[in-house]
């Protein structure tokens, strides 16, 4: 099929698409981890994937962005905008990476671990909110006081977590209370 609708893919295009997809996949996977250093590494991989995507969007490499004194054919010059955006992306990625590294180092110095801990209070509030929603959805009389526990004292003792659940307080490793 020859004509305007014919799209040809060369090996470089397919290879770069696989590389960009792989960088995005690994970067997102690392950013979903609990370790701050893995989150930083995932952010770095996402930045590199974005830079490659912008450079691939610029068109065939090796063509000059501006033709001097020649008639300009729209298919001939390369687009300089993706190159400028890639340069801007490099600068932004570097600045945010430095900031995230400082935050990870600060967290490590304060807590002795780079793992992001569960916020027990947030889970307790969400559980109470879900219990309150369940009580309003059911037609059972005497469904409690709307606080999510049977005793009505606001202490969820049946959830297996104390108010001070922290690996520093109990001598457990940073992932054992999950």
TIVO-293957 format. One record per atom (N, C-alpha, C): residue in one letter; atom name; x, y, z; residue number from 1. Coordinates in steps of 0.02 Angstrom, whole numbers, plus 50000, padded with zeros to 5 digits. Last residue first. Layout:
<rs>
 tipa zaro    px    py    pz guke
    a   CA     X     Y     Z  NUM
...
</rs>
This chain:
<rs>
 tipa zaro    px    py    pz guke
    x    N 50128 49774 52977  178
    x   CA 50079 49779 52923  178
    x    C 50031 49725 52925  178
    x    N 50229 49765 53068  177
    x   CA 50163 49782 53094  177
    x    C 50110 49787 53040  177
    x    N 50350 49742 53002  176
    x   CA 50316 49686 53035  176
    x    C 50247 49703 53059  176
    x    N 50430 49834 52949  175
    x   CA 50376 49811 52906  175
    x    C 50335 49758 52940  175
    x    N 50540 49876 53036  174
    x   CA 50493 49923 53005  174
    x    C 50441 49893 52961  174
    x    N 50541 49761 53176  173
    x   CA 50570 49788 53114  173
    x    C 50518 49831 53079  173
    x    N 50511 49805 53346  172
    x   CA 50499 49765 53286  172
    x    C 50532 49798 53227  172
    x    N 50514 49875 53465  171
    x   CA 50572 49834 53447  171
    x    C 50561 49789 53387  171
    x    N 50415 49964 53495  170
    x   CA 50404 49894 53511  170
    x    C 50462 49849 53493  170
    x    N 50454 50092 53456  169
    x   CA 50426 50082 53522  169
    x    C 50424 50009 53543  169
    x    N 50497 50082 53325  168
    x   CA 50545 50105 53375  168
    x    C 50520 50091 53446  168
    x    N 50386 50045 53254  167
    x   CA 50440 49996 53261  167
    x    C 50491 50018 53312  167
    x    N 50229 50077 53326  166
    x   CA 50287 50104 53293  166
    x    C 50344 50056 53305  166
    x    N 50082 50115 53385  165
    x   CA 50112 50061 53346  165
    x    C 50168 50089 53305  165
    x    N 50003 50175 53486  164
    x   CA 50073 50192 53479  164
    x    C 50109 50137 53441  164
    x    N 49877 50122 53493  163
    x   CA 49883 50191 53471  163
    x    C 49955 50211 53458  163
    x    N 49886 49955 53423  162
    x   CA 49882 50002 53477  162
    x    C 49889 50072 53450  162
    x    N 49792 49840 53333  161
    x   CA 49842 49892 53330  161
    x    C 49832 49939 53389  161
    x    N 49686 49752 53322  160
    x   CA 49753 49724 53332  160
    x    C 49808 49776 53331  160
    x    N 49554 49789 53317  159
    x   CA 49592 49793 53255  159
    x    C 49664 49770 53263  159
    x    N 49489 49790 53437  158
    x   CA 49486 49728 53399  158
    x    C 49526 49732 53335  158
    x    N 49495 49915 53491  157
    x   CA 49542 49865 53518  157
    x    C 49542 49802 53476  157
    x    N 49466 50061 53455  156
    x   CA 49458 50000 53415  156
    x    C 49508 49948 53437  156
    x    N 49388 50170 53555  155
    x   CA 49450 50133 53551  155
    x    C 49437 50068 53513  155
    x    N 49268 50233 53577  154
    x   CA 49312 50261 53525  154
    x    C 49378 50225 53517  154
    x    N 49177 50180 53660  153
    x   CA 49227 50222 53691  153
    x    C 49277 50251 53641  153
    x    N 49082 50092 53612  152
    x   CA 49065 50163 53610  152
    x    C 49117 50207 53642  152
    x    N 49087 49956 53596  151
    x   CA 49087 49982 53663  151
    x    C 49069 50056 53665  151
    x    N 49092 49930 53459  150
    x   CA 49034 49908 53497  150
    x    C 49030 49942 53565  150
    x    N 49138 50056 53339  149
    x   CA 49154 50003 53386  149
    x    C 49093 49989 53429  149
    x    N 49100 50160 53255  148
    x   CA 49134 50104 53225  148
    x    C 49155 50050 53274  148
    x    N 49021 50265 53291  147
    x   CA 49092 50275 53296  147
    x    C 49131 50215 53272  147
    x    N 48885 50253 53300  146
    x   CA 48912 50282 53239  146
    x    C 48986 50293 53241  146
    x    N 48838 50186 53408  145
    x   CA 48840 50258 53415  145
    x    C 48871 50292 53354  145
    x    N 48729 50053 53354  144
    x   CA 48788 50080 53387  144
    x    C 48784 50156 53389  144
    x    N 48609 50017 53297  143
    x   CA 48670 50002 53261  143
    x    C 48732 50031 53293  143
    x    N 48473 50005 53336  142
    x   CA 48527 50003 53385  142
    x    C 48593 49987 53353  142
    x    N 48402 49909 53202  141
    x   CA 48396 49957 53257  141
    x    C 48454 49950 53305  141
    x    N 48456 49900 53034  140
    x   CA 48457 49869 53100  140
    x    C 48448 49922 53153  140
    x    N 48461 49930 52901  139
    x   CA 48401 49950 52937  139
    x    C 48399 49919 53007  139
    x    N 48612 49998 52831  138
    x   CA 48571 49943 52856  138
    x    C 48512 49971 52895  138
    x    N 48674 50119 52802  137
    x   CA 48645 50082 52747  137
    x    C 48600 50025 52772  137
    x    N 48726 50163 52921  136
    x   CA 48671 50203 52892  136
    x    C 48638 50166 52835  136
    x    N 48824 50066 52940  135
    x   CA 48769 50071 52988  135
    x    C 48712 50112 52960  135
    x    N 48910 50092 52834  134
    x   CA 48875 50028 52837  134
    x    C 48816 50031 52884  134
    x    N 48959 50218 52871  133
    x   CA 48921 50210 52809  133
    x    C 48881 50145 52808  133
    x    N 49027 50181 52987  132
    x   CA 48970 50227 52992  132
    x    C 48927 50223 52930  132
    x    N 49127 50102 52932  131
    x   CA 49078 50072 52979  131
    x    C 49017 50116 52986  131
    x    N 49195 50198 52858  130
    x   CA 49163 50143 52823  130
    x    C 49111 50109 52868  130
    x    N 49240 50279 52964  129
    x   CA 49197 50308 52913  129
    x    C 49160 50253 52875  129
    x    N 49322 50188 53030  128
    x   CA 49263 50215 53065  128
    x    C 49214 50245 53015  128
    x    N 49418 50169 52930  127
    x   CA 49379 50112 52953  127
    x    C 49316 50137 52989  127
    x    N 49472 50298 52922  126
    x   CA 49439 50269 52863  126
    x    C 49395 50211 52883  126
    x    N 49527 50307 53051  125
    x   CA 49475 50354 53030  125
    x    C 49437 50326 52970  125
    x    N 49623 50204 53042  124
    x   CA 49571 50201 53093  124
    x    C 49513 50247 53074  124
    x    N 49707 50251 52941  123
    x   CA 49670 50189 52931  123
    x    C 49613 50183 52980  123
    x    N 49757 50367 53005  122
    x   CA 49718 50373 52943  122
    x    C 49677 50310 52930  122
    x    N 49826 50307 53113  121
    x   CA 49768 50350 53126  121
    x    C 49725 50360 53064  121
    x    N 49931 50240 53052  120
    x   CA 49879 50202 53087  120
    x    C 49817 50244 53098  120
    x    N 50011 50249 52913  119
    x   CA 49982 50297 52960  119
    x    C 49921 50264 52991  119
    x    N 50152 50149 52886  118
    x   CA 50080 50158 52882  118
    x    C 50058 50210 52933  118
    x    N 50308 50223 52833  117
    x   CA 50267 50185 52879  117
    x    C 50193 50197 52866  117
    x    N 50425 50203 52713  116
    x   CA 50368 50244 52731  116
    x    C 50322 50201 52773  116
    x    N 50595 50174 52748  115
    x   CA 50530 50147 52732  115
    x    C 50475 50194 52756  115
    x    N 50720 50204 52786  114
    x   CA 50694 50242 52729  114
    x    C 50626 50216 52708  114
    x    N 50762 50230 52957  113
    x   CA 50740 50187 52904  113
    x    C 50714 50230 52847  113
    x    N 50784 50321 53056  112
    x   CA 50829 50264 53052  112
    x    C 50811 50215 52998  112
    x    N 50712 50439 53067  111
    x   CA 50679 50377 53088  111
    x    C 50725 50316 53086  111
    x    N 50800 50545 53034  110
    x   CA 50752 50552 53088  110
    x    C 50725 50485 53113  110
    x    N 50877 50499 52926  109
    x   CA 50911 50523 52987  109
    x    C 50863 50528 53046  109
    x    N 50778 50466 52835  108
    x   CA 50821 50414 52860  108
    x    C 50856 50435 52924  108
    x    N 50725 50593 52810  107
    x   CA 50683 50541 52839  107
    x    C 50724 50485 52869  107
    x    N 50838 50651 52750  106
    x   CA 50810 50679 52812  106
    x    C 50766 50628 52848  106
    x    N 50849 50573 52635  105
    x   CA 50904 50574 52684  105
    x    C 50878 50600 52752  105
    x    N 50729 50605 52571  104
    x   CA 50742 50536 52591  104
    x    C 50797 50533 52643  104
    x    N 50748 50744 52549  103
    x   CA 50692 50720 52591  103
    x    C 50703 50649 52615  103
    x    N 50860 50738 52465  102
    x   CA 50865 50772 52529  102
    x    C 50809 50750 52576  102
    x    N 50802 50672 52356  101
    x   CA 50858 50641 52392  101
    x    C 50867 50673 52460  101
    x    N 50707 50766 52315  100
    x   CA 50685 50702 52342  100
    x    C 50740 50665 52380  100
    x    N 50796 50868 52269   99
    x   CA 50749 50881 52324   99
    x    C 50725 50816 52356   99
    x    N 50860 50801 52164   98
    x   CA 50899 50827 52220   98
    x    C 50854 50840 52281   98
    x    N 50747 50779 52083   97
    x   CA 50785 50722 52110   97
    x    C 50827 50744 52169   97
    x    N 50709 50908 52049   96
    x   CA 50665 50869 52091   96
    x    C 50700 50808 52120   96
    x    N 50823 50945 51971   95
    x   CA 50804 50983 52030   95
    x    C 50759 50942 52077   95
    x    N 50819 50847 51867   94
    x   CA 50878 50854 51911   94
    x    C 50860 50890 51976   94
    x    N 50695 50874 51808   93
    x   CA 50708 50809 51839   93
    x    C 50767 50812 51887   93
    x    N 50720 51003 51758   92
    x   CA 50668 50993 51808   92
    x    C 50679 50927 51845   92
    x    N 50822 50974 51664   91
    x   CA 50834 51021 51718   91
    x    C 50784 51011 51775   91
    x    N 50755 50885 51579   90
    x   CA 50816 50864 51613   90
    x    C 50829 50909 51673   90
    x    N 50652 50965 51529   89
    x   CA 50636 50907 51570   89
    x    C 50697 50882 51609   89
    x    N 50726 51054 51450   88
    x   CA 50689 51079 51508   88
    x    C 50672 51022 51556   88
    x    N 50769 50962 51354   87
    x   CA 50818 50998 51394   87
    x    C 50785 51026 51457   87
    x    N 50645 50924 51301   86
    x   CA 50687 50874 51333   86
    x    C 50740 50908 51377   86
    x    N 50604 51046 51244   85
    x   CA 50565 51017 51299   85
    x    C 50605 50964 51337   85
    x    N 50699 51057 51143   84
    x   CA 50696 51108 51196   84
    x    C 50657 51082 51256   84
    x    N 50663 50945 51068   83
    x   CA 50731 50950 51095   83
    x    C 50733 51001 51152   83
    x    N 50531 50975 51029   82
    x   CA 50544 50919 51074   82
    x    C 50614 50920 51105   82
    x    N 50561 51093 50944   81
    x   CA 50524 51098 51006   81
    x    C 50534 51037 51052   81
    x    N 50621 51073 50820   80
    x   CA 50664 51089 50877   80
    x    C 50627 51090 50944   80
    x    N 50594 50948 50704   79
    x   CA 50558 50994 50748   79
    x    C 50602 51009 50808   79
    x    N 50693 50948 50554   78
    x   CA 50670 50917 50616   78
    x    C 50636 50970 50659   78
    x    N 50647 50980 50382   77
    x   CA 50682 50995 50444   77
    x    C 50652 50957 50504   77
    x    N 50558 50909 50279   76
    x   CA 50631 50906 50282   76
    x    C 50661 50923 50350   76
    x    N 50424 50930 50270   75
    x   CA 50445 50862 50289   75
    x    C 50520 50859 50300   75
    x    N 50411 51061 50226   74
    x   CA 50388 51044 50294   74
    x    C 50410 50974 50317   74
    x    N 50549 51137 50153   73
    x   CA 50499 51085 50142   73
    x    C 50476 51062 50212   73
    x    N 50610 51289 50113   72
    x   CA 50590 51247 50170   72
    x    C 50534 51200 50149   72
    x    N 50750 51322 50011   71
    x   CA 50677 51321 50017   71
    x    C 50657 51270 50071   71
    x    N 50891 51383 50104   70
    x   CA 50860 51335 50058   70
    x    C 50785 51341 50063   70
    x    N 50947 51463 50202   69
    x   CA 50946 51486 50134   69
    x    C 50915 51439 50084   69
    x    N 50967 51334 50313   68
    x   CA 50990 51402 50297   68
    x    C 50987 51415 50223   68
    x    N 50847 51253 50408   67
    x   CA 50885 51251 50345   67
    x    C 50903 51322 50325   67
    x    N 50843 51189 50569   66
    x   CA 50833 51248 50527   66
    x    C 50876 51241 50465   66
    x    N 50872 51064 50622   65
    x   CA 50808 51095 50639   65
    x    C 50792 51156 50595   65
    x    N 50937 50934 50516   64
    x   CA 50945 50999 50550   64
    x    C 50877 51030 50566   64
    x    N 50930 50762 50554   63
    x   CA 50907 50817 50512   63
    x    C 50916 50882 50549   63
    x    N 50967 50672 50652   62
    x   CA 51017 50691 50602   62
    x    C 50995 50746 50555   62
    x    N 50823 50568 50680   61
    x   CA 50883 50603 50702   61
    x    C 50929 50619 50644   61
    x    N 50655 50600 50642   60
    x   CA 50715 50563 50623   60
    x    C 50777 50601 50645   60
    x    N 50566 50669 50785   59
    x   CA 50574 50646 50716   59
    x    C 50640 50610 50705   59
    x    N 50533 50701 50914   58
    x   CA 50565 50753 50872   58
    x    C 50575 50732 50800   58
    x    N 50493 50594 50985   57
    x   CA 50440 50633 50954   57
    x    C 50468 50686 50908   57
    x    N 50613 50555 51040   56
    x   CA 50586 50514 50986   56
    x    C 50531 50552 50949   56
    x    N 50623 50652 51139   55
    x   CA 50672 50652 51085   55
    x    C 50648 50609 51026   55
    x    N 50516 50619 51222   54
    x   CA 50517 50685 51190   54
    x    C 50567 50685 51131   54
    x    N 50556 50491 51263   53
    x   CA 50493 50500 51226   53
    x    C 50492 50566 51190   53
    x    N 50673 50521 51333   52
    x   CA 50677 50481 51272   52
    x    C 50613 50489 51230   52
    x    N 50615 50595 51439   51
    x   CA 50664 50626 51395   51
    x    C 50670 50587 51329   51
    x    N 50534 50496 51498   50
    x   CA 50504 50556 51469   50
    x    C 50551 50591 51421   50
    x    N 50633 50408 51543   49
    x   CA 50584 50386 51494   49
    x    C 50549 50444 51460   49
    x    N 50697 50490 51638   48
    x   CA 50734 50467 51578   48
    x    C 50686 50443 51524   48
    x    N 50590 50505 51729   47
    x   CA 50619 50563 51696   47
    x    C 50658 50544 51633   47
    x    N 50572 50373 51771   46
    x   CA 50518 50407 51735   46
    x    C 50544 50469 51698   46
    x    N 50695 50355 51835   45
    x   CA 50680 50316 51775   45
    x    C 50622 50347 51736   45
    x    N 50677 50445 51942   44
    x   CA 50732 50456 51895   44
    x    C 50718 50417 51830   44
    x    N 50570 50385 52008   43
    x   CA 50562 50452 51980   43
    x    C 50616 50466 51928   43
    x    N 50633 50267 52049   42
    x   CA 50576 50264 52002   42
    x    C 50564 50331 51970   42
    x    N 50725 50320 52139   41
    x   CA 50749 50287 52079   41
    x    C 50694 50280 52027   41
    x    N 50634 50368 52236   40
    x   CA 50678 50415 52201   40
    x    C 50704 50384 52136   40
    x    N 50577 50247 52276   39
    x   CA 50534 50298 52248   39
    x    C 50576 50349 52208   39
    x    N 50688 50186 52330   38
    x   CA 50657 50156 52270   38
    x    C 50611 50206 52236   38
    x    N 50708 50270 52439   37
    x   CA 50759 50267 52386   37
    x    C 50732 50235 52323   37
    x    N 50594 50244 52516   36
    x   CA 50602 50309 52485   36
    x    C 50655 50309 52430   36
    x    N 50496 50099 52504   35
    x   CA 50562 50126 52517   35
    x    C 50570 50193 52480   35
    x    N 50377 50050 52456   34
    x   CA 50376 50087 52519   34
    x    C 50443 50118 52537   34
    x    N 50329 50071 52281   33
    x   CA 50361 50036 52337   33
    x    C 50360 50080 52399   33
    x    N 50288 50140 52172   32
    x   CA 50236 50112 52214   32
    x    C 50264 50073 52273   32
    x    N 50402 50172 52102   31
    x   CA 50369 50226 52139   31
    x    C 50313 50200 52184   31
    x    N 50431 50052 52038   30
    x   CA 50473 50074 52093   30
    x    C 50440 50129 52134   30
    x    N 50328 50052 51941   29
    x   CA 50332 49998 51990   29
    x    C 50375 50019 52050   29
    x    N 50361 50166 51867   28
    x   CA 50299 50165 51905   28
    x    C 50300 50110 51958   28
    x    N 50487 50119 51814   27
    x   CA 50482 50180 51855   27
    x    C 50419 50182 51897   27
    x    N 50449 50008 51739   26
    x   CA 50493 49999 51797   26
    x    C 50490 50059 51843   26
    x    N 50367 50076 51643   25
    x   CA 50342 50020 51684   25
    x    C 50384 50011 51747   25
    x    N 50452 50173 51586   24
    x   CA 50392 50194 51621   24
    x    C 50366 50138 51668   24
    x    N 50549 50086 51530   23
    x   CA 50568 50135 51581   23
    x    C 50508 50160 51620   23
    x    N 50467 50014 51439   22
    x   CA 50501 49980 51494   22
    x    C 50522 50028 51549   22
    x    N 50428 50118 51352   21
    x   CA 50378 50081 51390   21
    x    C 50408 50043 51449   21
    x    N 50555 50151 51302   20
    x   CA 50516 50201 51338   20
    x    C 50462 50167 51381   20
    x    N 50587 50028 51239   19
    x   CA 50630 50055 51292   19
    x    C 50592 50106 51334   19
    x    N 50485 50017 51143   18
    x   CA 50492 49965 51195   18
    x    C 50534 49991 51253   18
    x    N 50511 50131 51068   17
    x   CA 50446 50123 51100   17
    x    C 50450 50071 51155   17
    x    N 50639 50101 51021   16
    x   CA 50631 50158 51067   16
    x    C 50563 50154 51102   16
    x    N 50608 49993 50936   15
    x   CA 50654 49985 50993   15
    x    C 50644 50040 51044   15
    x    N 50525 50056 50842   14
    x   CA 50499 50002 50883   14
    x    C 50542 49991 50945   14
    x    N 50616 50149 50787   13
    x   CA 50553 50171 50817   13
    x    C 50525 50118 50864   13
    x    N 50719 50066 50738   12
    x   CA 50733 50115 50791   12
    x    C 50669 50138 50825   12
    x    N 50658 49995 50635   11
    x   CA 50679 49959 50695   11
    x    C 50692 50007 50752   11
    x    N 50519 50091 50571   10
    x   CA 50585 50060 50566   10
    x    C 50603 50030 50633   10
    x    N 50364 50088 50501    9
    x   CA 50400 50089 50564    9
    x    C 50468 50057 50552    9
    x    N 50261 50183 50396    8
    x   CA 50314 50133 50401    8
    x    C 50350 50143 50467    8
    x    N 50103 50205 50341    7
    x   CA 50146 50219 50398    7
    x    C 50198 50163 50401    7
    x    N 50007 50275 50219    6
    x   CA 50056 50222 50231    6
    x    C 50103 50243 50288    6
    x    N 49923 50374 50179    5
    x   CA 49905 50338 50240    5
    x    C 49954 50283 50258    5
    x    N 49971 50419 50057    4
    x   CA 49978 50463 50115    4
    x    C 49963 50426 50180    4
    x    N 50047 50274 49979    3
    x   CA 50004 50332 49981    3
    x    C 50015 50371 50045    3
    x    N 50041 50102 49949    2
    x   CA 50079 50164 49945    2
    x    C 50029 50222 49946    2
    x    N 50042 49941 50000    1
    x   CA 50000 50000 50000    1
    x    C 50045 50062 50000    1
</rs>
